[in-house]
Amino acid sequence: MFQITEDFYQFSRLQPEGDRSDHAYLLLTSRPVLAYPGTLADAQAFLPEMEALLGDRQPAYCLIPCFRGDQVGGLAPLLQRWPRMMLICTRHVARQLRELGLSCSIHGVTPGERITGDDFDFSFLPEDFAPEEPLIPYEAVRGILFSGDYFCQAGDSTGRPFPLQWKRIVRFVGLRQIPQRQRLHRLRQQLLAQKPNLAAPAHGRVLRCL
């Protein structure tokens, strides 16, 4: 576990082959927010540290950017421990999760939607996302962009955020992730319009945006 800011924590596990780190994050707001369940092995490794931080509280929300094994594989132990946690994802992923027979609350967000609380304010990018596209949650109070599989890097990447110009970070998103040039350009423009302090990927260094 690594404390990134006063109320923002990273949980990391280096894959056995050593080519990447899997991360989950916990935002200790008045209604705690979890991001990225990870694989089953990830969740089992992270759970004791999460429980120690949360005490008798439980996460209100869990952010899920896409329906992949390294993003949803760890849901079972987390939901067993915190069954009232609501899963936040796209409508497409919500349908896929419901097909698994999960009994928890699942919310598929729509373009332009916000999820707010006393001390957090989430919006979601792209502003015009198609239901099957990855979700990019942005918490505006702290300026944290949960970038999922965008901005990923290889190797052991736990620890202090790495400083980098935001314009350079945005250029990490390319045709490999978004093969349609028009949509790629639009997402880059929407990202550049944000002013995040941190970009938190599912794999790789947290980036401190300059």
N, C-alpha and C positions, 0 to 999 in steps of 0.2 A: 504493500500500500504506500502511496505517496500523496502527501497533501500539497495540492497545487496552489490553492488560495485558502483563505480563512474557512470557507465552507464548501470547497470543491475538492474531491478526492478521486484519485486514479488507482485502479486495481489492475495488475498486469501479470501475465504469465507468458514466459518465453516458450515458444513451440519446441517440442523435442528435437526437431531438426535444426533449430537455432536460426531459422531464416526470417522470423518475424515475432513480434510480441502481440498478444491479444489483450485489449484493454476493455474494462468496464469503468463507468464513472458514477459517482454519487454526489448529488447536489443537496446539501443539508439545509434546505429551506424549511419554512414552517410546515410545508407538506413535501417531504423529501421526494426527489426525482432521481430515478435510476436510468442509466443509458447503456445499451448494448448488453444483453444477457450473455453473449458469447457461446462457446460450445458447452457441452455438458461438463467436461473436465474443467473449463474455465469457471463456470458457476460454482462447482463444488469447491474449487480452490478459493474463490473470492468470498463465499458466503460467511465463513466465520469472522472475517475482518469487517464485513458489512454489518453483521449482527452486533459486533462490539461497538461500532460507531452509532448505530441506530438505537440501541437499548430496547426499550419497550415500544418504540415507534415502528412504523413500517412505511415503505415507499408508497406514495399516493399514485405515482405514474412510473411507467417504464417506457422509454423511447426506443423504438425499433425501426431502423431505417429501411430494411429490406428483408425479404424472406430467403435467407441463406442459413446453412447449418451453423456458421460462425456468428450468426446474429440471433437465432432463435433456438439453437440446440440446448441452451442452458435454462430455458424457461421452466422446465418441470420442477427442479429443486427450489427455484426462486418462488414460484407460485405455491408450492407446498408450504413454504415458510411464511409467505405473505399473500394469502389468497385474495385479499381485497384490492390488490394492486391493479390499476387499470393500464392496459397496454395501449400505447399511442403509436399509430402507424398510418400508412395510406389506406384508402378504401380497398385497394386490391390485396394488400397484405392482410387486412382485417378479414376478408373472405377466406384467404388461405388458412389463417389461424383458426377461424371458426370451424373449418373442415377437419381440423385436428381434434375437435371435440372438447376444446378448452372451456371450462365453466366460469372463467374470470370475465371481467368487463373488458371489452375490446372497442376502441374508438378509432374509426377511420376518419382522419381529418380531411377537410376540403380546402381548396385554394383560398387564401385570404383569411382563414380561421386563425384565432389566437386562443391560447389557454393561459389564463392568468390566475394569480393568487396574491396574497398580501405582500409577498416579497419576490415574486418572479413573474416574468412576462414572456411567453413563448409564442413566436410566429414560425412559419414554415416556408422553406424555399424548395424548389423554384416557386415563384408566385403563381405560375400557371401549370403546375406539374400534372402530367398524365398519371392516372391511378397506379400504373405499374412502375413508375420511376421511383428511385430512392428518395426518401424524405430527409431534408436537412433542417433540423430544429435549430432555432436561434433564440437564446435567452438574452433579452435586451437589457435587463437590470445590470448584469455582470459583463455583458458583451461576450458570451460564450457561444461559438458556433459548433454544434455537434455534427461533424462532417462525414461520419460513417466511413465508407470506403474511398471517399475523396481525400486527397492530401496524404495518402498512406506512404510509409517508408519501411524498408526492410530492417532486420536485425533487432538487437536488444534496444528498446527505446523508452524505457521507464525513466521517469525523473523530471528534472527541471525543464520548463518549456524552452524551446529553441527560438531565438528571435529571428524574424525574417520579414521583409517588406510584404505587405498584404497584396500588392499588385503581383509580386512574384509568386505568392502562394496560389492566387487565383489561376495563374497560368499552368499550374499542375493539372488542372482539369482539361483534358484533351479529347480528341476524337476516339480514343480507346474506350473512354467511359461514355461519351455521348457522340455516336457516329454521325448524327445529323448536324451539319455545320450551323444551320440557322438556330437550332435549339441550343447548341453549345455557345454560340455568341450571346444569345439571350440570357442564359444562365450566368455566364461570366459578367455581363453587365449588371445583373441583379446582385451578384456577389459583391462587385465593386461598389455598389450603392450602400452596402452595409459597412459598419465601422467596428468590427469585432476586436476584442482584446486578445481572445484565445480561440484557436481552432483545435478541436479535440477529435482526432480520428479514431477509428476502431483499431487500427494498427499503425504504429509509428509514433514519432515524437509529437507531443503537444506543441503547437506553434504559438509563439507570442507575436501577435501581428503588429508590425510597425507602420 
